[in-house]
Amino acid sequence: MGELVGELLDRSEEVFGRFCRSVAHLLQGEIVNDGFGRHVGIEEATLARPMQAAWISAASFASFALIPIVALLAVPSEWDIPAIAACSLASLAALGALGGHLGGAPVGRAALRVTVGGGLAMVVTAVIGRLFGVATG
């Protein structure tokens, strides 16, 4: 009986190993080159490009970060915090809408999600700043 169990374990490890290698090849996009990839709709043009996404994300956030800086320079000093907050939220809404549009998601929901998340982050930051006595404004 022990021999049979040992044989079954060896076989299951072999089959599981082949399965894991197949999944790894699929995730690496290698399956695109054979018939199965085309059969299930995987094409080279639709594979994720993480480096491209990272560069585009960095460029968009950097360019949209200029908007609150311009607001800081354009408004009187008593309005700088509200102007920065409003422009930051507007920038976040625009980035969310752009991301939703590019990703094929509902634009309004994407904009709302990013704006609410960013607004909550700003509120938490302001509260922590006040608690530690480093808040401005």
N, C-alpha and C positions, 0 to 999 in steps of 0.2 A: 504494500500500500504506500509506503514512504517513497518508493521508487516512482510510482505513478504520480504522486503529488509533486515530486521533484521535476519530473518530465513536464508536467502541466505548467509549473512555474517557469521553467526554462522557455517553453513555447510561448507562454503569455508575455514574458519579457521581450522575446524576439518580435512578436507581433506588435506589442506596444511600442517598441523601439522604432519599427518601420512606420507605424502610424505617426509617431512624434516627428520623425524625419520628413514625412510627407507634409505634415502641417507646417513645419519650418520652411520647407521649400515653397509652399503656397504663400506663406507670409512674406517671403523674400521676393516674391514675384516671379520666381523661376518657372512656375507652372504656366505662365502666360505664353511661353514659347511652345508648349505642346497643345494638342487638340483639346484637352480638357479645359484649359483656361479659356479658350475661345468659346467652348461649349457653354460654360456657365457665365459668360459675359465679362470676363476679366481681360482687359486690354492694357497695353503699355501706357496709353494716353490717360487712363483713368486711375493709375496707381498714385498713391500719396507721395508727395514730394516735401518731406519735412523741412529740408533746408530752405527751399523756396518759400514755404509758408512762414518760417521763422524770420527771414529777411523782410518779407512783405509786412509782417506784423510789426517788426521793429521800426521799419520806415514809416508806417502809418501812425503808430503811436508817437514817434518822435515828431512828425510833422503836425499832428493834432495837438501835441503838447505846447507848441508855439502859440496857440490861440489864447490860453490863459495868461501867458507871459506878455503878449501884446495887450491884453486887457489890463494887466497890472500897470503897464506903462501909459495906457491911454486914459485911465480914470483918476480922479482925485484920490488922495491917500485915505480919506475916510470911507471910500467905497471899494478899496482894493480887495478885501476878503470876500464880500458878496459878489463882486465882479468876477473874481477868480473862480469861486464856487459855481456861479451860473455858467460861465464859459466852459468850465471843466465838464459840467453835466451836459451841456450842449455838444461838446466834443465827443463825450462818451456815447450820447444818443446817435450822433452821426456815424461813429465807428461801429456801433451795434447794428445800425441800419445797413451800412455797407457790408459788414460781415454776413448779415442775414441774406442780403441780396446775392452776394457772391457764393454763399453756401446753399442757396436755393431754399432757405427757410423763410417763414413769414417775417417780413421786414419790421413790422410794428412790434411784434413779440420780441424779436432779437434786440431792437433798440431799447425797449422797456426793460428787458432783463439786464442789459449792460448798464443802463442808466441807474436802475434801482440798486444793483450791486455796487456800482461806483459811489453812489450817494450814501449808501450804508457804510462803506469803507471810510468816506470822508467824515461822517458823523462819529464813527467809532474813534477815528484818529483825533478829532476835536475833543471828544470826551476824555480820552486818555491824556491829551495835552493839558486840559484844564485840571485833571486830577493831580498831575505832577507839576503844575504851575509853569508850564512852558507854552501855554496857548497864546496866540496873538489875536489882535483884533478887539 
